[in-house]
Amino acid sequence: MAKNNNIQAGKRKLIAKLNPKSPVSEQYRTIRTNIQFSAVDEDIRTLMVTSSGPGEGKSTTTANLAVVFTQQGKKVLLVDADMRKPTVHYTFGMTNTYGLTNVLTRQMELNEAVKTTDIPTLDILTSGPIPPNPAELLSSKAMKDFFERSKDQYDMVIFDTPPVLAVTDAQVLANQCDGTILVVSSGKTEFESAQKTKDLLVSAKAKLLGVVLNNKKIEKNDYYYYYGTK
C-alpha cells in the first residue's frame, strides 16, 4: 500500500501534464523558454537539474520540465541520475528493477533500458539498482558513450541529479552537460548553502544557466497569479 501511495503522490506532481493551463504550468514553460534563450552558440540538448540539499523540489521541477519540452514536439529522455535516492520511477508510476546503472555497466543497451510513458515523445530511464560507486560510474567512459548515444536518439536529455552539497555526483556530471539548473526552495534553502552550491558548480566547470525559485508563496497582486487562470 505504501508503494501505491508513493506512486499516486508522484503522479500528482506532474502538473504540467495534468493541468497544462495552470499558472504553475505556465511558469515551467517560462523556464523552458529561458533555457532556450540562454543558448548563444548552440542548442541546449543535455540539461542537468540539481539543488543544494534534499527536499527542495528538484525532482518535481525536472519531471515537469521534461513534460513541457515534449509539448514543443521534442523527443525527450528523462534520466534519473540520482543513483543513491532515486525518485523518478515513483513520479511516473514505474518499477526500478533496471535502468541507468545497467546501461553504464554494459549489462543492457540504452534502447532496452528506457521505458515509455503515456506521453508519446517522453521516455524515462530510471536509475536502476543502486551501485556502490555512483560518482565513478558518472565519470566513466561508459557515461561519455551514453551521452553520444542518447543525443543520437533524443532532442533533449534531462538529468535529475543528487543534491550538490550531499555528494559529488552532480559536480561530476555538470561539465558534461550543455547546461545546469539549480533549484532552491523559498524559505528553506539558506543563502550560504545556495552560494556554496553555485561555487562548487562553477568550480566543476558547469554551464550554470540559472536558478529556479521553488515553493514561492503566490500573492494575489502578483501578475502571474492572474495569468492563465480563466
CYANA upper distance limits for C-alpha pairs under 8 A (distance plus 0.5 A):
  1 MET  CA      5 ASN  CA      6.75
  2 ALA  CA      6 ASN  CA      6.74
  3 LYS  CA      7 ILE  CA      6.81
  4 ASN  CA      8 GLN  CA      6.72
  5 ASN  CA      9 ALA  CA      6.55
  6 ASN  CA     10 GLY  CA      6.54
  6 ASN  CA     90 TYR  CA      6.60
  6 ASN  CA     91 THR  CA      8.47
  7 ILE  CA     11 LYS  CA      6.74
  7 ILE  CA     90 TYR  CA      5.28
  7 ILE  CA     91 THR  CA      6.61
  7 ILE  CA     92 PHE  CA      7.62
  7 ILE  CA     93 GLY  CA      5.48
  7 ILE  CA     94 MET  CA      8.50
  8 GLN  CA     12 ARG  CA      6.91
  8 GLN  CA     91 THR  CA      8.37
  8 GLN  CA     93 GLY  CA      8.00
  9 ALA  CA     13 LYS  CA      7.34
  9 ALA  CA     91 THR  CA      7.86
 10 GLY  CA     14 LEU  CA      7.95
 10 GLY  CA     90 TYR  CA      5.92
 10 GLY  CA     91 THR  CA      4.14
 10 GLY  CA     92 PHE  CA      7.12
 10 GLY  CA     93 GLY  CA      7.82
 11 LYS  CA     90 TYR  CA      8.16
 11 LYS  CA     91 THR  CA      5.58
 11 LYS  CA     92 PHE  CA      6.44
 11 LYS  CA     93 GLY  CA      7.51
 12 ARG  CA     18 LEU  CA      8.27
 12 ARG  CA     91 THR  CA      8.47
 13 LYS  CA     60 THR  CA      6.63
 13 LYS  CA     64 ASN  CA      8.49
 13 LYS  CA     91 THR  CA      7.57
 14 LEU  CA     18 LEU  CA      6.67
 14 LEU  CA     60 THR  CA      7.83
 14 LEU  CA     63 ALA  CA      7.38
 14 LEU  CA     64 ASN  CA      6.33
 14 LEU  CA     91 THR  CA      8.13
 15 ILE  CA     19 ASN  CA      5.74
 15 ILE  CA     20 PRO  CA      7.19
 15 ILE  CA     22 SER  CA      8.47
 15 ILE  CA     24 VAL  CA      8.05
 15 ILE  CA     25 SER  CA      6.88
 15 ILE  CA     64 ASN  CA      7.52
 16 ALA  CA     20 PRO  CA      5.18
 16 ALA  CA     21 LYS  CA      8.49
 16 ALA  CA     22 SER  CA      8.45
 16 ALA  CA     24 VAL  CA      8.21
 16 ALA  CA     25 SER  CA      5.28
 16 ALA  CA     28 TYR  CA      7.97
 16 ALA  CA     64 ASN  CA      6.10
 16 ALA  CA     67 VAL  CA      6.89
 16 ALA  CA     68 VAL  CA      7.03
 17 LYS  CA     64 ASN  CA      8.14
 17 LYS  CA     67 VAL  CA      7.05
 19 ASN  CA     25 SER  CA      7.63
 20 PRO  CA     25 SER  CA      5.93
 20 PRO  CA     26 GLU  CA      7.95
 21 LYS  CA     25 SER  CA      6.88
 21 LYS  CA     26 GLU  CA      7.35
 21 LYS  CA    228 GLY  CA      6.75
 21 LYS  CA    229 THR  CA      7.95
 22 SER  CA     26 GLU  CA      6.88
 22 SER  CA    228 GLY  CA      6.80
 22 SER  CA    229 THR  CA      6.85
 23 PRO  CA     27 GLN  CA      6.88
 23 PRO  CA    224 TYR  CA      7.07
 23 PRO  CA    225 TYR  CA      7.17
 23 PRO  CA    226 TYR  CA      8.25
 23 PRO  CA    227 TYR  CA      6.72
 23 PRO  CA    228 GLY  CA      6.38
 23 PRO  CA    229 THR  CA      7.09
 24 VAL  CA     28 TYR  CA      7.07
 25 SER  CA     29 ARG  CA      6.92
 26 GLU  CA     30 THR  CA      6.74
 26 GLU  CA    228 GLY  CA      8.16
 27 GLN  CA     31 ILE  CA      6.79
 28 TYR  CA     32 ARG  CA      6.76
 28 TYR  CA     61 THR  CA      8.40
 28 TYR  CA     64 ASN  CA      7.38
 28 TYR  CA     65 LEU  CA      6.70
 28 TYR  CA     68 VAL  CA      7.47
 29 ARG  CA     33 THR  CA      6.72
 29 ARG  CA     65 LEU  CA      8.14
 29 ARG  CA     68 VAL  CA      6.59
 30 THR  CA     34 ASN  CA      6.71
 31 ILE  CA     35 ILE  CA      6.66
 31 ILE  CA     65 LEU  CA      8.42
 31 ILE  CA    212 VAL  CA      8.44
 32 ARG  CA     36 GLN  CA      6.88
 32 ARG  CA     65 LEU  CA      7.30
 32 ARG  CA     68 VAL  CA      7.74
 32 ARG  CA     69 PHE  CA      7.51
 33 THR  CA     37 PHE  CA      6.68
 34 ASN  CA     38 SER  CA      6.61
 35 ILE  CA     39 ALA  CA      7.54
 35 ILE  CA     44 ILE  CA      8.00
 35 ILE  CA    209 LEU  CA      7.38
 36 GLN  CA     43 ASP  CA      7.61
 36 GLN  CA     44 ILE  CA      7.22
 38 SER  CA    209 LEU  CA      7.19
 39 ALA  CA     43 ASP  CA      6.08
 39 ALA  CA     44 ILE  CA      6.62
 44 ILE  CA    156 MET  CA      8.19
 44 ILE  CA    178 ASP  CA      5.99
 44 ILE  CA    179 GLY  CA      7.06
 45 ARG  CA    151 LYS  CA      7.93
 45 ARG  CA    155 ASP  CA      6.80
 45 ARG  CA    156 MET  CA      5.15
 45 ARG  CA    157 VAL  CA      6.64
 45 ARG  CA    178 ASP  CA      6.94
 46 THR  CA    151 LYS  CA      8.47
 46 THR  CA    156 MET  CA      6.43
 46 THR  CA    157 VAL  CA      5.27
 46 THR  CA    158 ILE  CA      6.35
 46 THR  CA    159 PHE  CA      8.25
 46 THR  CA    177 CYS  CA      5.64
 46 THR  CA    178 ASP  CA      5.67
 46 THR  CA    179 GLY  CA      7.17
 47 LEU  CA    156 MET  CA      8.21
 47 LEU  CA    157 VAL  CA      6.80
 47 LEU  CA    158 ILE  CA      5.26
 47 LEU  CA    159 PHE  CA      6.66
 47 LEU  CA    177 CYS  CA      6.25
 47 LEU  CA    178 ASP  CA      6.49
 47 LEU  CA    179 GLY  CA      5.49
 47 LEU  CA    180 THR  CA      6.25
 47 LEU  CA    181 ILE  CA      8.05
 48 MET  CA    158 ILE  CA      6.32
 48 MET  CA    159 PHE  CA      5.19
 48 MET  CA    160 ASP  CA      6.84
 48 MET  CA    161 THR  CA      7.44
 48 MET  CA    173 LEU  CA      8.42
 48 MET  CA    174 ALA  CA      7.43
 48 MET  CA    177 CYS  CA      6.94
 48 MET  CA    179 GLY  CA      6.80
 48 MET  CA    180 THR  CA      5.18
 48 MET  CA    181 ILE  CA      6.72
 49 VAL  CA     58 LYS  CA      7.18
 49 VAL  CA     59 SER  CA      8.49
 49 VAL  CA     61 THR  CA      8.49
 49 VAL  CA     62 THR  CA      6.73
 49 VAL  CA    158 ILE  CA      8.01
 49 VAL  CA    159 PHE  CA      6.66
 49 VAL  CA    160 ASP  CA      5.93
 49 VAL  CA    161 THR  CA      6.76
 49 VAL  CA    180 THR  CA      6.31
 49 VAL  CA    181 ILE  CA      5.30
 49 VAL  CA    182 LEU  CA      6.55
 49 VAL  CA    183 VAL  CA      7.75
 50 THR  CA     58 LYS  CA      6.43
 50 THR  CA    160 ASP  CA      7.15
 50 THR  CA    161 THR  CA      5.97
 50 THR  CA    162 PRO  CA      6.88
 50 THR  CA    163 PRO  CA      6.22
 50 THR  CA    164 VAL  CA      7.34
 50 THR  CA    170 ALA  CA      7.53
 50 THR  CA    180 THR  CA      8.04
 50 THR  CA    181 ILE  CA      6.87
 50 THR  CA    182 LEU  CA      5.67
 50 THR  CA    183 VAL  CA      6.62
 51 SER  CA     56 GLU  CA      7.32
 51 SER  CA     58 LYS  CA      6.58
 51 SER  CA    162 PRO  CA      7.97
 51 SER  CA    163 PRO  CA      5.32
 51 SER  CA    164 VAL  CA      6.64
 51 SER  CA    182 LEU  CA      5.79
 51 SER  CA    183 VAL  CA      5.38
 51 SER  CA    184 VAL  CA      6.69
 51 SER  CA    197 THR  CA      8.25
 52 SER  CA    163 PRO  CA      5.62
 52 SER  CA    164 VAL  CA      5.72
 52 SER  CA    165 LEU  CA      5.96
 52 SER  CA    166 ALA  CA      8.23
 52 SER  CA    182 LEU  CA      8.32
 52 SER  CA    183 VAL  CA      8.15
 52 SER  CA    184 VAL  CA      7.61
 52 SER  CA    189 THR  CA      7.98
 52 SER  CA    193 SER  CA      6.80
 52 SER  CA    194 ALA  CA      6.55
 52 SER  CA    197 THR  CA      6.21
 53 GLY  CA    163 PRO  CA      5.36
 53 GLY  CA    164 VAL  CA      7.32
 53 GLY  CA    165 LEU  CA      6.64
 53 GLY  CA    166 ALA  CA      7.01
 53 GLY  CA    189 THR  CA      8.37
 54 PRO  CA    163 PRO  CA      6.64
 56 GLU  CA    183 VAL  CA      7.31
 56 GLU  CA    184 VAL  CA      6.44
 56 GLU  CA    185 SER  CA      5.45
 56 GLU  CA    188 LYS  CA      8.16
 56 GLU  CA    189 THR  CA      8.04
 56 GLU  CA    214 ASN  CA      7.70
 57 GLY  CA     61 THR  CA      6.62
 57 GLY  CA    183 VAL  CA      7.51
 57 GLY  CA    184 VAL  CA      8.25
 57 GLY  CA    185 SER  CA      7.56
 57 GLY  CA    214 ASN  CA      7.18
 57 GLY  CA    215 ASN  CA      8.49
 58 LYS  CA     62 THR  CA      6.67
 58 LYS  CA    160 ASP  CA      7.97
 58 LYS  CA    183 VAL  CA      6.21
 59 SER  CA     63 ALA  CA      6.67
 59 SER  CA     87 THR  CA      7.81
 59 SER  CA     88 VAL  CA      7.65
 59 SER  CA    160 ASP  CA      6.71
 60 THR  CA     64 ASN  CA      6.75
 61 THR  CA     65 LEU  CA      6.55
 61 THR  CA    183 VAL  CA      8.34
 62 THR  CA     66 ALA  CA      6.77
 62 THR  CA    158 ILE  CA      7.83
 62 THR  CA    159 PHE  CA      8.06
 62 THR  CA    160 ASP  CA      6.65
 63 ALA  CA     67 VAL  CA      6.96
 63 ALA  CA     78 LEU  CA      7.93
 63 ALA  CA     88 VAL  CA      8.17
 63 ALA  CA     91 THR  CA      8.37
 64 ASN  CA     68 VAL  CA      6.78
 65 LEU  CA     69 PHE  CA      6.71
 66 ALA  CA     70 THR  CA      7.01
 66 ALA  CA     76 VAL  CA      7.09
 66 ALA  CA     77 LEU  CA      8.23
 66 ALA  CA     78 LEU  CA      7.00
 66 ALA  CA    122 LEU  CA      8.00
 66 ALA  CA    158 ILE  CA      7.40
 67 VAL  CA     71 GLN  CA      7.00
 67 VAL  CA    122 LEU  CA      7.83
 68 VAL  CA     72 GLN  CA      7.43
 69 PHE  CA     73 GLY  CA      7.67
 69 PHE  CA     74 LYS  CA      6.50
 69 PHE  CA     76 VAL  CA      7.64
 69 PHE  CA    156 MET  CA      8.47
 70 THR  CA     74 LYS  CA      5.29
 70 THR  CA     75 LYS  CA      6.64
 70 THR  CA     76 VAL  CA      6.79
 70 THR  CA    119 ILE  CA      8.47
 70 THR  CA    121 THR  CA      6.49
 70 THR  CA    122 LEU  CA      7.00
 73 GLY  CA    121 THR  CA      7.83
 74 LYS  CA    121 THR  CA      7.21
 74 LYS  CA    154 TYR  CA      8.41
 74 LYS  CA    155 ASP  CA      6.28
 74 LYS  CA    156 MET  CA      7.50
 75 LYS  CA    121 THR  CA      5.16
 75 LYS  CA    122 LEU  CA      6.62
 75 LYS  CA    154 TYR  CA      5.77
 75 LYS  CA    155 ASP  CA      5.70
 75 LYS  CA    156 MET  CA      6.95
 76 VAL  CA    121 THR  CA      6.65
 76 VAL  CA    122 LEU  CA      5.46
 76 VAL  CA    123 ASP  CA      6.81
 76 VAL  CA    154 TYR  CA      6.20
 76 VAL  CA    155 ASP  CA      6.53
 76 VAL  CA    156 MET  CA      5.31
 76 VAL  CA    157 VAL  CA      6.33
 76 VAL  CA    158 ILE  CA      8.04
 77 LEU  CA    122 LEU  CA      6.51
 77 LEU  CA    123 ASP  CA      5.41
 77 LEU  CA    124 ILE  CA      6.18
 77 LEU  CA    125 LEU  CA      7.58
 77 LEU  CA    150 SER  CA      8.37
 77 LEU  CA    154 TYR  CA      6.98
 77 LEU  CA    156 MET  CA      6.86
 77 LEU  CA    157 VAL  CA      5.31
 77 LEU  CA    158 ILE  CA      6.79
 78 LEU  CA    122 LEU  CA      7.96
 78 LEU  CA    123 ASP  CA      6.87
 78 LEU  CA    124 ILE  CA      5.43
 78 LEU  CA    125 LEU  CA      6.65
 78 LEU  CA    157 VAL  CA      6.51
 78 LEU  CA    158 ILE  CA      5.43
 78 LEU  CA    159 PHE  CA      6.61
 78 LEU  CA    160 ASP  CA      8.09
 79 VAL  CA    100 LEU  CA      8.01
 79 VAL  CA    124 ILE  CA      6.60
 79 VAL  CA    125 LEU  CA      5.26
 79 VAL  CA    126 THR  CA      6.62
 79 VAL  CA    127 SER  CA      7.78
 79 VAL  CA    157 VAL  CA      7.72
 79 VAL  CA    158 ILE  CA      6.52
 79 VAL  CA    159 PHE  CA      5.31
 79 VAL  CA    160 ASP  CA      6.72
 80 ASP  CA     86 PRO  CA      7.01
 80 ASP  CA     87 THR  CA      8.05
 80 ASP  CA     88 VAL  CA      6.47
 80 ASP  CA    100 LEU  CA      7.94
 80 ASP  CA    124 ILE  CA      8.50
 80 ASP  CA    125 LEU  CA      6.77
 80 ASP  CA    126 THR  CA      5.55
 80 ASP  CA    127 SER  CA      5.45
 80 ASP  CA    159 PHE  CA      6.52
 80 ASP  CA    160 ASP  CA      5.55
 80 ASP  CA    161 THR  CA      7.33
 81 ALA  CA     86 PRO  CA      8.14
 81 ALA  CA    100 LEU  CA      7.80
 81 ALA  CA    126 THR  CA      8.38
 81 ALA  CA    127 SER  CA      6.44
 81 ALA  CA    159 PHE  CA      6.43
 81 ALA  CA    160 ASP  CA      5.95
 81 ALA  CA    161 THR  CA      5.45
 81 ALA  CA    162 PRO  CA      7.84
 82 ASP  CA     86 PRO  CA      5.63
 82 ASP  CA     87 THR  CA      8.49
 82 ASP  CA    127 SER  CA      7.18
 82 ASP  CA    160 ASP  CA      6.80
 82 ASP  CA    161 THR  CA      5.18
 82 ASP  CA    162 PRO  CA      5.40
 83 MET  CA    101 THR  CA      8.38
 83 MET  CA    127 SER  CA      6.05
 83 MET  CA    128 GLY  CA      8.03
 83 MET  CA    129 PRO  CA      8.28
 83 MET  CA    130 ILE  CA      6.00
 83 MET  CA    131 PRO  CA      7.54
 83 MET  CA    134 PRO  CA      6.67
 83 MET  CA    162 PRO  CA      8.35
 84 ARG  CA    130 ILE  CA      6.59
 84 ARG  CA    131 PRO  CA      8.43
 84 ARG  CA    134 PRO  CA      8.05
 84 ARG  CA    162 PRO  CA      8.10
 85 LYS  CA    162 PRO  CA      8.24
 86 PRO  CA    126 THR  CA      8.28
 86 PRO  CA    127 SER  CA      6.79
 87 THR  CA     91 THR  CA      7.08
 88 VAL  CA     92 PHE  CA      6.92
 88 VAL  CA    126 THR  CA      6.88
 89 HIS  CA     93 GLY  CA      6.26
 89 HIS  CA     94 MET  CA      5.19
 89 HIS  CA     95 THR  CA      6.54
 89 HIS  CA     96 ASN  CA      6.70
 89 HIS  CA    126 THR  CA      6.46
 90 TYR  CA     94 MET  CA      6.72
 90 TYR  CA     95 THR  CA      8.36
 92 PHE  CA    117 THR  CA      8.27
 96 ASN  CA    126 THR  CA      6.56
 96 ASN  CA    127 SER  CA      7.37
 96 ASN  CA    128 GLY  CA      5.82
 96 ASN  CA    129 PRO  CA      7.71
 97 THR  CA    128 GLY  CA      6.10
 97 THR  CA    129 PRO  CA      6.82
 98 TYR  CA    102 ASN  CA      6.66
 98 TYR  CA    113 ALA  CA      7.16
 98 TYR  CA    126 THR  CA      7.68
 98 TYR  CA    127 SER  CA      7.68
 98 TYR  CA    128 GLY  CA      4.56
 98 TYR  CA    129 PRO  CA      6.69
 99 GLY  CA    103 VAL  CA      7.12
 99 GLY  CA    113 ALA  CA      5.84
 99 GLY  CA    114 VAL  CA      7.49
 99 GLY  CA    125 LEU  CA      6.11
 99 GLY  CA    126 THR  CA      5.33
 99 GLY  CA    127 SER  CA      5.43
 99 GLY  CA    128 GLY  CA      4.36
 99 GLY  CA    129 PRO  CA      7.86
100 LEU  CA    104 LEU  CA      6.70
100 LEU  CA    113 ALA  CA      7.90
100 LEU  CA    125 LEU  CA      6.70
100 LEU  CA    126 THR  CA      6.69
100 LEU  CA    127 SER  CA      5.32
100 LEU  CA    128 GLY  CA      6.07
101 THR  CA    105 THR  CA      6.59
101 THR  CA    127 SER  CA      6.72
101 THR  CA    128 GLY  CA      5.89
101 THR  CA    129 PRO  CA      6.96
101 THR  CA    130 ILE  CA      7.99
101 THR  CA    131 PRO  CA      7.57
101 THR  CA    137 LEU  CA      8.35
102 ASN  CA    106 ARG  CA      6.72
102 ASN  CA    107 GLN  CA      5.53
102 ASN  CA    108 MET  CA      6.05
102 ASN  CA    113 ALA  CA      8.15
102 ASN  CA    128 GLY  CA      7.07
102 ASN  CA    129 PRO  CA      8.21
103 VAL  CA    107 GLN  CA      6.40
103 VAL  CA    108 MET  CA      5.48
103 VAL  CA    109 GLU  CA      6.28
103 VAL  CA    110 LEU  CA      6.54
103 VAL  CA    113 ALA  CA      7.59
103 VAL  CA    146 PHE  CA      8.45
104 LEU  CA    137 LEU  CA      7.15
104 LEU  CA    142 ALA  CA      5.83
104 LEU  CA    143 MET  CA      6.72
104 LEU  CA    146 PHE  CA      8.01
105 THR  CA    142 ALA  CA      7.95
106 ARG  CA    142 ALA  CA      8.31
108 MET  CA    112 GLU  CA      6.75
108 MET  CA    113 ALA  CA      6.90
109 GLU  CA    113 ALA  CA      6.91
110 LEU  CA    114 VAL  CA      6.79
110 LEU  CA    146 PHE  CA      8.33
110 LEU  CA    149 ARG  CA      8.35
110 LEU  CA    150 SER  CA      8.22
113 ALA  CA    125 LEU  CA      7.12
114 VAL  CA    123 ASP  CA      6.86
114 VAL  CA    124 ILE  CA      6.08
114 VAL  CA    125 LEU  CA      5.23
114 VAL  CA    126 THR  CA      8.06
115 LYS  CA    123 ASP  CA      6.14
115 LYS  CA    124 ILE  CA      5.60
115 LYS  CA    125 LEU  CA      6.75
116 THR  CA    120 PRO  CA      8.12
116 THR  CA    122 LEU  CA      7.22
116 THR  CA    123 ASP  CA      5.17
116 THR  CA    124 ILE  CA      6.79
117 THR  CA    122 LEU  CA      6.66
117 THR  CA    123 ASP  CA      6.50
117 THR  CA    124 ILE  CA      7.81
118 ASP  CA    122 LEU  CA      8.46
130 ILE  CA    134 PRO  CA      8.46
133 ASN  CA    137 LEU  CA      6.87
134 PRO  CA    138 LEU  CA      6.76
134 PRO  CA    169 ASP  CA      7.37
135 ALA  CA    139 SER  CA      6.87
135 ALA  CA    168 THR  CA      7.14
135 ALA  CA    169 ASP  CA      5.36
135 ALA  CA    172 VAL  CA      7.22
136 GLU  CA    140 SER  CA      6.58
137 LEU  CA    142 ALA  CA      8.06
137 LEU  CA    143 MET  CA      7.38
138 LEU  CA    143 MET  CA      6.21
138 LEU  CA    169 ASP  CA      7.54
138 LEU  CA    172 VAL  CA      7.13
138 LEU  CA    173 LEU  CA      6.81
139 SER  CA    143 MET  CA      6.90
139 SER  CA    144 LYS  CA      8.28
139 SER  CA    172 VAL  CA      6.63
139 SER  CA    173 LEU  CA      7.51
140 SER  CA    144 LYS  CA      7.31
141 LYS  CA    145 ASP  CA      6.75
142 ALA  CA    146 PHE  CA      6.60
143 MET  CA    147 PHE  CA      6.86
144 LYS  CA    148 GLU  CA      7.15
145 ASP  CA    149 ARG  CA      6.75
146 PHE  CA    150 SER  CA      6.42
147 PHE  CA    151 LYS  CA      6.62
148 GLU  CA    152 ASP  CA      6.85
149 ARG  CA    153 GLN  CA      7.15
150 SER  CA    154 TYR  CA      6.44
150 SER  CA    157 VAL  CA      7.65
151 LYS  CA    155 ASP  CA      7.07
151 LYS  CA    156 MET  CA      7.72
151 LYS  CA    157 VAL  CA      7.64
161 THR  CA    169 ASP  CA      7.77
161 THR  CA    170 ALA  CA      6.17
162 PRO  CA    166 ALA  CA      7.89
162 PRO  CA    167 VAL  CA      7.57
162 PRO  CA    169 ASP  CA      7.08
162 PRO  CA    170 ALA  CA      6.53
163 PRO  CA    167 VAL  CA      7.30
163 PRO  CA    170 ALA  CA      7.45
164 VAL  CA    168 THR  CA      6.88
164 VAL  CA    169 ASP  CA      7.88
164 VAL  CA    170 ALA  CA      6.21
164 VAL  CA    171 GLN  CA      7.30
164 VAL  CA    197 THR  CA      6.64
164 VAL  CA    200 LEU  CA      8.32
165 LEU  CA    193 SER  CA      8.37
165 LEU  CA    197 THR  CA      7.00
168 THR  CA    172 VAL  CA      6.82
169 ASP  CA    173 LEU  CA      6.93
170 ALA  CA    174 ALA  CA      6.37
171 GLN  CA    175 ASN  CA      7.92
171 GLN  CA    200 LEU  CA      7.70
171 GLN  CA    201 LEU  CA      6.49
171 GLN  CA    204 ALA  CA      6.18
171 GLN  CA    206 ALA  CA      8.15
172 VAL  CA    176 GLN  CA      8.43
172 VAL  CA    204 ALA  CA      7.76
173 LEU  CA    177 CYS  CA      7.28
174 ALA  CA    179 GLY  CA      8.23
174 ALA  CA    180 THR  CA      7.24
174 ALA  CA    201 LEU  CA      7.45
174 ALA  CA    204 ALA  CA      7.16
174 ALA  CA    205 LYS  CA      7.53
174 ALA  CA    206 ALA  CA      5.29
174 ALA  CA    207 LYS  CA      7.96
175 ASN  CA    204 ALA  CA      6.80
175 ASN  CA    205 LYS  CA      5.73
175 ASN  CA    206 ALA  CA      5.16
175 ASN  CA    207 LYS  CA      7.52
176 GLN  CA    206 ALA  CA      8.41
177 CYS  CA    206 ALA  CA      8.08
177 CYS  CA    207 LYS  CA      8.16
178 ASP  CA    207 LYS  CA      7.07
179 GLY  CA    206 ALA  CA      7.52
179 GLY  CA    207 LYS  CA      5.36
179 GLY  CA    208 LEU  CA      6.43
179 GLY  CA    209 LEU  CA      6.42
180 THR  CA    206 ALA  CA      7.06
180 THR  CA    207 LYS  CA      6.29
180 THR  CA    208 LEU  CA      5.25
180 THR  CA    209 LEU  CA      6.20
180 THR  CA    210 GLY  CA      7.95
181 ILE  CA    208 LEU  CA      6.70
181 ILE  CA    209 LEU  CA      6.34
181 ILE  CA    210 GLY  CA      6.04
181 ILE  CA    211 VAL  CA      6.35
181 ILE  CA    212 VAL  CA      7.62
182 LEU  CA    208 LEU  CA      8.16
182 LEU  CA    210 GLY  CA      6.99
182 LEU  CA    211 VAL  CA      5.23
182 LEU  CA    212 VAL  CA      6.65
183 VAL  CA    211 VAL  CA      6.25
183 VAL  CA    212 VAL  CA      5.23
183 VAL  CA    213 LEU  CA      6.71
183 VAL  CA    214 ASN  CA      7.22
184 VAL  CA    188 LYS  CA      8.39
184 VAL  CA    189 THR  CA      6.33
184 VAL  CA    194 ALA  CA      7.75
184 VAL  CA    211 VAL  CA      7.58
184 VAL  CA    212 VAL  CA      6.68
184 VAL  CA    213 LEU  CA      5.75
184 VAL  CA    214 ASN  CA      6.40
185 SER  CA    189 THR  CA      5.83
185 SER  CA    213 LEU  CA      6.38
185 SER  CA    214 ASN  CA      5.16
185 SER  CA    215 ASN  CA      6.28
185 SER  CA    216 LYS  CA      8.06
186 SER  CA    213 LEU  CA      6.71
186 SER  CA    214 ASN  CA      6.31
186 SER  CA    215 ASN  CA      6.02
186 SER  CA    216 LYS  CA      5.86
189 THR  CA    193 SER  CA      7.26
189 THR  CA    194 ALA  CA      7.22
190 GLU  CA    194 ALA  CA      6.85
191 PHE  CA    195 GLN  CA      6.59
192 GLU  CA    196 LYS  CA      6.55
193 SER  CA    197 THR  CA      6.57
194 ALA  CA    198 LYS  CA      6.69
195 GLN  CA    199 ASP  CA      6.72
196 LYS  CA    200 LEU  CA      6.67
197 THR  CA    201 LEU  CA      6.72
198 LYS  CA    202 VAL  CA      6.64
199 ASP  CA    203 SER  CA      6.55
200 LEU  CA    204 ALA  CA      6.67
201 LEU  CA    205 LYS  CA      6.92
201 LEU  CA    206 ALA  CA      5.79
201 LEU  CA    208 LEU  CA      7.93
202 VAL  CA    206 ALA  CA      5.87
202 VAL  CA    207 LYS  CA      7.96
202 VAL  CA    208 LEU  CA      7.82
218 ILE  CA    222 ASP  CA      7.40
218 ILE  CA    225 TYR  CA      7.14
219 GLU  CA    225 TYR  CA      7.58
220 LYS  CA    225 TYR  CA      6.53
220 LYS  CA    226 TYR  CA      8.44
221 ASN  CA    225 TYR  CA      7.63
222 ASP  CA    226 TYR  CA      7.99
223 TYR  CA    227 TYR  CA      7.09
224 TYR  CA    228 GLY  CA      8.48
225 TYR  CA    229 THR  CA      8.10
